[in-house]
């Protein structure tokens, strides 16, 4: 679990800052799907990786639990959240409520410089789509999520940015569990069409495209509730 990319000098950094750093590192690993749903997050192991006390680790895990990215079970420890199909549906229902509004706000504020940065970002997405291997796949998914976060940033509402930060991270968990296709579940072509609508000043079309886009992401998930088989039947013995 290579998540401690940087080291902190304990003599210079306060405990709450170290906890925030650990939270940020774990959060990135969860959102990028480097940590799979259900992964146990041992306080001892995380403490060793970051060279901090278990108290500091516990504080970081509690932050993630508050965001819904980690669940803490009494006498068992902390685990990367394993969202249910119903929770997955609620996540995408929330995105349908929030993201069209973000698009409308972004349309009022987006500049030529922002548009150039978005176009460069699309090239980055396309690059990762043409690469092979799990690292490229994770990078592609992260770039796709970052597109939505960039829109929230352009919209200029700090509260909505925080909501989107959480929703995109939770969406990554859902996609890791329930995604069906081997291609990006956040279509590069749809991002381009949405940008075209924004560039043309067609807010209603951009809002419609965002809703269609979210529908497309969710449609790639298998959220069916299935009955478990008896062990003998599951093993086909």
VOBA-1610 file (N, C-alpha, C; in pm, whole numbers, padded with zeros to 5 digits, always signed):
BEGIN
Unk+00086-00119+00000Unk+00000+00000+00000Unk+00089+00123+00000Unk+00128+00166-00116Unk+00220+00278-00128Unk+00142+00409-00137Unk+00104+00461-00020Unk+00022+00582-00018Unk+00092+00696+00050Unk+00199+00669+00123Unk+00272+00776+00193Unk+00376+00834+00099Unk+00333+00918+00009Unk+00421+00972-00095Unk+00521+01073-00040Unk+00483+01141+00068Unk+00574+01238+00126Unk+00585+01213+00275Unk+00694+01254+00334Unk+00716+01238+00477Unk+00706+01373+00543Unk+00663+01370+00670Unk+00647+01492+00746Unk+00743+01492+00863Unk+00801+01605+00893Unk+00888+01622+01007Unk+00803+01647+01131Unk+00800+01549+01221Unk+00712+01559+01338Unk+00746+01678+01426Unk+00869+01726+01420Unk+00907+01838+01504Unk+00850+01969+01452Unk+00813+01974+01324Unk+00765+02098+01264Unk+00614+02099+01242Unk+00551+01982+01237Unk+00410+01973+01200Unk+00327+01935+01322Unk+00217+02006+01343Unk+00128+01978+01454Unk+00050+01849+01428Unk+00004+01779+01536Unk-00069+01653+01518Unk-00189+01666+01426Unk-00265+01778+01438Unk-00383+01791+01353Unk-00346+01806+01205Unk-00228+01867+01180Unk-00182+01880+01042Unk-00135+01746+00988Unk-00072+01665+01074Unk-00030+01532+01030Unk-00152+01445+01001Unk-00255+01458+01085Unk-00378+01382+01062Unk-00442+01423+00929Unk-00441+01553+00900Unk-00497+01601+00774Unk-00418+01547+00654Unk-00287+01542+00667Unk-00202+01489+00559Unk-00234+01342+00534Unk-00251+01265+00641Unk-00284+01123+00626Unk-00421+01107+00563Unk-00516+01188+00611Unk-00650+01186+00553Unk-00645+01213+00405Unk-00568+01316+00364Unk-00560+01352+00223Unk-00498+01241+00140Unk-00393+01177+00194Unk-00325+01070+00122Unk-00416+00948+00106Unk-00484+00909+00215Unk-00575+00795+00208Unk-00693+00826+00116Unk-00741+00948+00125Unk-00855+00989+00044Unk-00822+00980-00105Unk-00703+01027-00141Unk-00660+01020-00281Unk-00650+00875-00327Unk-00597+00789-00239Unk-00581+00649-00275Unk-00717+00582-00294Unk-00817+00622-00214Unk-00952+00567-00228Unk-01017+00620-00356Unk-01009+00751-00376Unk-01072+00812-00493Unk-01010+00762-00623Unk-00878+00735-00621Unk-00810+00687-00742Unk-00822+00536-00759Unk-00892+00471-00664Unk-00915+00326-00668Unk-00788+00246-00646Unk-00687+00309-00583Unk-00570+00232-00543Unk-00599+00151-00416Unk-00697+00195-00339Unk-00747+00118-00225Unk-00888+00073-00258Unk-00910-00055-00261Unk-01039-00110-00303Unk-01140-00105-00188Unk-01269-00102-00222Unk-01372-00110-00117Unk-01351-00234-00032Unk-01368-00218+00099Unk-01352-00330+00191Unk-01211-00348+00245Unk-01113-00275+00192Unk-00975-00287+00239Unk-00964-00244+00385Unk-00900-00325+00466Unk-00880-00290+00607Unk-00769-00186+00618Unk-00793-00083+00697Unk-00695+00023+00720Unk-00645+00010+00863Unk-00541-00069+00879Unk-00485-00095+01012Unk-00420+00031+01069Unk-00460+00069+01190Unk-00399+00186+01253Unk-00248+00169+01268Unk-00207+00048+01302Unk-00064+00022+01322Unk+00012+00036+01190Unk-00043-00021+01083Unk+00025-00015+00954Unk+00031+00127+00901Unk-00082+00198+00908Unk-00084+00337+00861Unk+00011+00422+00945Unk+00012+00399+01077Unk+00103+00473+01164Unk+00249+00451+01128Unk+00282+00327+01094Unk+00419+00296+01054Unk+00455+00362+00922Unk+00362+00358+00825Unk+00387+00418+00694Unk+00413+00568+00704Unk+00341+00634+00794Unk+00353+00780+00805Unk+00437+00824+00926Unk+00485+00726+01002Unk+00568+00755+01119Unk+00496+00848+01218Unk+00372+00809+01253Unk+00293+00886+01349Unk+00230+00789+01448Unk+00174+00844+01555Unk+00108+00763+01657Unk-00028+00714+01608Unk-00079+00612+01674Unk-00211+00560+01639Unk-00320+00663+01667Unk-00294+00750+01763Unk-00392+00856+01793Unk-00409+00948+01672Unk-00299+00983+01608Unk-00305+01068+01489Unk-00375+00995+01376Unk-00343+00867+01358Unk-00408+00787+01254Unk-00558+00780+01279Unk-00596+00759+01405Unk-00738+00747+01439Unk-00813+00875+01402Unk-00749+00988+01426Unk-00811+01116+01392Unk-00833+01127+01241Unk-00735+01083+01161Unk-00747+01087+01015Unk-00859+00994+00968Unk-00869+00876+01027Unk-00972+00781+00988Unk-01111+00832+01025Unk-01121+00902+01135Unk-01250+00959+01173Unk-01295+01066+01075Unk-01199+01144+01022Unk-01233+01243+00919Unk-01292+01173+00797Unk-01229+01063+00756Unk-01276+00991+00638Unk-01410+00923+00665Unk-01431+00878+00787Unk-01559+00817+00823Unk-01670+00921+00816Unk-01640+01044+00856Unk-01739+01152+00849Unk-01780+01179+00705Unk-01687+01161+00612Unk-01716+01182+00469Unk-01783+01061+00404Unk-01789+00950+00477Unk-01851+00831+00422Unk-01757+00744+00341Unk-01628+00776+00342Unk-01532+00698+00263Unk-01473+00582+00341Unk-01485+00586+00471Unk-01434+00481+00559Unk-01543+00445+00658Unk-01555+00318+00691Unk-01645+00278+00798Unk-01560+00222+00913Unk-01598+00256+01033Unk-01525+00212+01152Unk-01616+00117+01230Unk-01568-00005+01250Unk-01646-00107+01318Unk-01584-00136+01454Unk-01666-00137+01554Unk-01618-00161+01690Unk-01551-00297+01700Unk-01435-00299+01761Unk-01355-00420+01784Unk-01302-00484+01656Unk-01323-00419+01540Unk-01271-00473+01414Unk-01178-00376+01344Unk-01202-00248+01361Unk-01114-00149+01299Unk-01181-00073+01187Unk-01099-00012+01101Unk-01148+00074+00993Unk-01131+00005+00858Unk-01229+00029+00770Unk-01228-00032+00638Unk-01271+00072+00535Unk-01217+00062+00413Unk-01267+00144+00304Unk-01413+00109+00283Unk-01498+00209+00272Unk-01641+00186+00262Unk-01677+00096+00145Unk-01784+00020+00165Unk-01832-00075+00066Unk-01979-00041+00039Unk-02005+00062-00043Unk-02142+00112-00057Unk-02239+00008-00112Unk-02361+00011-00060Unk-02466-00079-00107Unk-02523-00026-00239Unk-02597-00109-00313Unk-02662-00060-00436Unk-02751+00061-00410Unk-02824+00063-00298Unk-02911+00176-00269Unk-02830+00303-00243Unk-02719+00289-00171Unk-02632+00405-00150Unk-02576+00455-00283Unk-02543+00362-00372Unk-02492+00401-00504Unk-02596+00482-00579Unk-02721+00437-00574Unk-02828+00511-00642Unk-02843+00651-00583Unk-02831+00662-00452Unk-02845+00792-00386Unk-02731+00886-00424Unk-02612+00831-00442Unk-02498+00913-00483Unk-02525+00977-00619Unk-02574+00896-00714Unk-02598+00950-00848Unk-02722+01038-00852Unk-02820+01010-00765Unk-02936+01099-00754Unk-02890+01236-00704Unk-02797+01237-00610Unk-02742+01363-00559Unk-02668+01438-00669Unk-02594+01366-00749Unk-02521+01432-00858Unk-02617+01493-00960Unk-02730+01427-00985Unk-02828+01485-01078Unk-02887+01615-01024Unk-02900+01625-00894Unk-02952+01747-00834Unk-02850+01861-00837Unk-02723+01827-00816Unk-02620+01929-00796Unk-02552+01972-00926Unk-02514+01879-01010Unk-02425+01912-01122Unk-02488+01999-01231Unk-02617+01984-01263Unk-02673+02080-01359Unk-02664+02224-01309Unk-02680+02244-01178Unk-02664+02378-01121Unk-02522+02427-01130Unk-02428+02337-01110Unk-02287+02373-01124Unk-02257+02416-01267Unk-02311+02341-01363Unk-02291+02375-01504Unk-02345+02515-01533Unk-02465+02545-01480Unk-02525+02676-01505Unk-02439+02788-01446Unk-02387+02766-01326Unk-02301+02868-01263Unk-02169+02881-01339Unk-02113+02766-01379Unk-01986+02769-01452Unk-02002+02844-01584Unk-02118+02830-01648Unk-02143+02897-01777Unk-02135+03048-01763Unk-02171+03100-01646Unk-02168+03244-01624Unk-02027+03297-01594Unk-01937+03207-01554Unk-01807+03251-01506Unk-01689+03203-01591Unk-01712+03105-01678Unk-01601+03043-01750Unk-01533+03143-01844Unk-01402+03140-01847Unk-01324+03231-01930Unk-01255+03155-02042Unk-01198+03229-02134Unk-01123+03166-02243Unk-01006+03085-02188Unk-00945+03136-02082Unk-00834+03062-02020Unk-00883+02932-01958Unk-00999+02938-01890Unk-01056+02815-01834Unk-01083+02714-01945Unk-01139+02763-02056Unk-01172+02673-02166Unk-01047+02607-02222Unk-00939+02683-02232Unk-00813+02627-02281Unk-00762+02519-02187Unk-00778+02542-02056Unk-00734+02442-01959Unk-00820+02317-01967Unk-00949+02334-01988Unk-01037+02218-02005Unk-00999+02139-02129Unk-00969+02209-02239Unk-00932+02138-02362Unk-00801+02060-02341Unk-00708+02118-02268Unk-00583+02047-02237Unk-00612+01925-02151Unk-00708+01940-02060Unk-00745+01827-01974Unk-00806+01714-02057Unk-00885+01747-02158Unk-00942+01643-02244Unk-00833+01565-02316Unk-00726+01635-02354Unk-00614+01565-02418Unk-00548+01467-02321Unk-00541+01508-02194Unk-00485+01418-02093Unk-00573+01294-02078Unk-00705+01315-02073Unk-00797+01202-02065Unk-00776+01108-02184Unk-00768+01166-02304Unk-00752+01085-02425Unk-00621+01005-02421Unk-00516+01067-02368Unk-00387+00998-02358Unk-00400+00872-02273Unk-00463+00885-02155Unk-00476+00770-02065Unk-00569+00664-02123Unk-00669+00708-02200Unk-00760+00611-02262Unk-00686+00520-02359Unk-00578+00569-02418Unk-00504+00492-02518Unk-00389+00411-02458Unk-00374+00418-02324Unk-00271+00340-02257Unk-00331+00212-02201Unk-00246+00120-02167Unk-00291-00007-02112Unk-00235-00025-01972Unk-00302-00111-01896Unk-00254-00144-01763Unk-00333-00075-01653Unk-00325-00130-01531Unk-00404-00076-01419Unk-00367+00066-01381Unk-00238+00103-01394Unk-00199+00240-01360Unk-00263+00341-01454Unk-00264+00308-01583Unk-00327+00398-01680Unk-00477+00405-01657Unk-00537+00293-01622Unk-00681+00289-01595Unk-00715+00381-01476Unk-00637+00371-01369Unk-00660+00456-01252Unk-00641+00603-01288Unk-00538+00631-01368Unk-00512+00770-01407Unk-00626+00824-01492Unk-00681+00740-01578Unk-00793+00783-01664Unk-00916+00815-01579Unk-00944+00729-01482Unk-01061+00750-01396Unk-01043+00876-01312Unk-00921+00897-01263Unk-00895+01019-01186Unk-00913+01143-01273Unk-00861+01138-01395Unk-00875+01253-01485Unk-01021+01280-01516Unk-01100+01174-01532Unk-01243+01191-01558Unk-01312+01258-01441Unk-01281+01213-01320Unk-01339+01276-01202Unk-01294+01420-01185Unk-01167+01445-01219Unk-01114+01581-01207Unk-01187+01679-01299Unk-01237+01631-01412Unk-01313+01717-01502Unk-01433+01777-01429Unk-01504+01693-01355Unk-01621+01740-01281Unk-01582+01833-01167Unk-01469+01805-01104Unk-01423+01893-00996Unk-01378+02028-01051Unk-01320+02029-01170Unk-01280+02156-01232Unk-01402+02242-01263Unk-01509+02179-01309Unk-01632+02254-01334Unk-01683+02318-01205Unk-01679+02242-01096Unk-01724+02296-00968Unk-01636+02413-00925Unk-01507+02404-00954Unk-01415+02513-00919Unk-01449+02639-01000Unk-01475+02622-01128Unk-01508+02736-01212Unk-01640+02799-01167Unk-01734+02717-01119Unk-01862+02769-01072Unk-01845+02865-00956Unk-01737+02846-00878Unk-01702+02945-00777Unk-01772+02933-00643Unk-01849+02824-00621Unk-01918+02804-00494Unk-01838+02704-00410Unk-01776+02753-00304Unk-01686+02669-00224Unk-01762+02553-00159Unk-01885+02577-00115Unk-01963+02471-00052Unk-01994+02360-00152Unk-02034+02400-00273Unk-02061+02300-00376Unk-01935+02224-00415Unk-01821+02291-00412Unk-01695+02223-00441Unk-01672+02110-00341Unk-01698+02137-00213Unk-01679+02034-00111Unk-01775+01918-00132Unk-01901+01950-00165Unk-01997+01844-00194Unk-01949+01758-00310Unk-01902+01823-00417Unk-01858+01749-00535Unk-01734+01666-00506Unk-01646+01719-00425Unk-01526+01645-00386Unk-01565+01512-00322Unk-01664+01517-00233Unk-01710+01395-00167Unk-01785+01305-00264Unk-01872+01363-00347Unk-01951+01281-00439Unk-01865+01210-00543Unk-01762+01279-00593Unk-01674+01216-00691Unk-01596+01102-00627Unk-01549+01123-00504Unk-01476+01017-00434Unk-01567+00897-00408Unk-01690+00924-00365Unk-01784+00814-00340Unk-01822+00745-00471Unk-01832+00822-00579Unk-01861+00762-00710Unk-01751+00664-00751Unk-01626+00699-00719Unk-01515+00611-00753Unk-01528+00477-00681Unk-01572+00480-00554Unk-01594+00355-00481Unk-01704+00272-00548Unk-01810+00339-00586Unk-01922+00270-00650Unk-01879+00208-00782Unk-01803+00283-00862Unk-01757+00233-00991Unk-01663+00113-00971Unk-01579+00121-00866Unk-01488+00009-00837Unk-01565-00118-00804Unk-01679-00103-00736Unk-01758-00219-00696Unk-01850-00271-00806Unk-01916-00178-00876Unk-02028-00216-00961Unk-02007-00189-01110Unk-01894-00128-01148Unk-01870-00098-01288Unk-01861-00224-01372Unk-01918-00219-01491Unk-01923-00338-01576Unk-01828-00332-01694Unk-01809-00214-01753Unk-01733-00209-01878Unk-01584-00192-01851Unk-01505-00228-01950Unk-01361-00210-01939Unk-01316-00075-01986Unk-01411+00006-02034Unk-01376+00140-02080Unk-01412+00240-01973Unk-01369+00364-01992Unk-01397+00466-01893Unk-01547+00481-01874Unk-01588+00485-01746Unk-01730+00502-01716Unk-01768+00649-01714Unk-01677+00735-01753Unk-01705+00880-01758Unk-01658+00929-01894Unk-01746+00916-01995Unk-01707+00927-02135Unk-01634+01054-02174Unk-01519+01036-02233Unk-01438+01148-02281Unk-01514+01230-02384Unk-01583+01162-02477Unk-01657+01233-02581Unk-01768+01319-02523Unk-01832+01271-02416Unk-01939+01348-02354Unk-01884+01473-02285Unk-01765+01463-02230Unk-01702+01582-02172Unk-01680+01687-02281Unk-01635+01643-02397Unk-01610+01736-02507Unk-01737+01805-02554Unk-01847+01728-02564Unk-01974+01785-02608Unk-02025+01887-02507Unk-02005+01859-02379Unk-02048+01951-02275Unk-01969+02082-02283Unk-01839+02070-02307Unk-01755+02189-02322Unk-01798+02271-02444Unk-01832+02203-02554Unk-01878+02273-02674Unk-02002+02357-02643Unk-02096+02299-02568Unk-02218+02372-02532Unk-02186+02493-02445Unk-02094+02477-02352Unk-02055+02590-02267Unk-01989+02699-02350Unk-01904+02657-02443Unk-01834+02755-02527Unk-01931+02833-02615Unk-02040+02766-02654Unk-02142+02832-02736Unk-02242+02912-02652Unk-02230+02905-02521Unk-02321+02978-02434Unk-02459+02916-02424Unk-02472+02788-02462Unk-02601+02719-02458Unk-02614+02647-02323Unk-02663+02719-02223Unk-02668+02665-02086Unk-02763+02547-02076Unk-02881+02557-02136Unk-02978+02449-02126Unk-02925+02320-02189Unk-02858+02334-02302Unk-02800+02215-02365Unk-02692+02156-02276Unk-02611+02241-02215Unk-02504+02193-02126Unk-02563+02120-02006Unk-02671+02175-01949Unk-02737+02109-01836Unk-02793+01973-01877Unk-02856+01969-01994Unk-02912+01844-02046Unk-02801+01741-02068Unk-02691+01785-02125Unk-02579+01693-02151Unk-02521+01640-02021Unk-02516+01722-01917Unk-02464+01676-01789Unk-02555+01568-01730Unk-02686+01589-01737Unk-02778+01487-01687Unk-02766+01358-01766Unk-02757+01369-01899Unk-02738+01252-01984Unk-02608+01181-01948Unk-02504+01258-01921Unk-02374+01204-01887Unk-02379+01125-01757Unk-02446+01181-01656Unk-02458+01111-01528Unk-02540+00984-01545Unk-02646+00990-01625Unk-02724+00870-01656Unk-02636+00763-01718Unk-02548+00804-01809Unk-02459+00711-01877Unk-02363+00644-01780Unk-02309+00723-01686Unk-02219+00665-01586Unk-02292+00559-01505Unk-02412+00596-01458Unk-02487+00502-01373Unk-02531+00379-01451Unk-02562+00396-01579Unk-02607+00283-01661Unk-02498+00177-01676Unk-02373+00217-01656Unk-02263+00122-01669Unk-02243+00040-01541Unk-02326+00065-01440Unk-02315-00007-01314Unk-02416-00121-01309Unk-02377-00230-01246Unk-02470-00341-01223Unk-02514-00333-01077Unk-02630-00270-01055Unk-02680-00248-00919Unk-02793-00344-00883Unk-02803-00453-00956Unk-02909-00549-00927Unk-02884-00616-00792Unk-02992-00639-00720Unk-02984-00713-00595Unk-03006-00860-00627Unk-02907-00941-00594Unk-02915-01082-00629Unk-02909-01167-00502Unk-02984-01276-00502Unk-02982-01369-00390Unk-02854-01451-00397Unk-02793-01469-00280Unk-02674-01552-00275Unk-02710-01700-00290Unk-02620-01776-00345Unk-02641-01919-00362Unk-02587-01996-00242Unk-02637-02116-00224Unk-02578-02205-00125Unk-02437-02239-00170Unk-02351-02271-00073Unk-02209-02296-00103Unk-02195-02405-00210Unk-02272-02513-00197Unk-02261-02622-00294Unk-02295-02576-00435Unk-02401-02491-00445Unk-02443-02442-00577Unk-02344-02340-00631Unk-02291-02255-00542Unk-02197-02151-00585Unk-02070-02214-00641Unk-02030-02327-00584Unk-01908-02395-00627Unk-01937-02497-00737Unk-02065-02513-00769Unk-02108-02605-00876Unk-02054-02745-00854Unk-02066-02791-00729Unk-02019-02927-00696Unk-02134-03026-00704
//
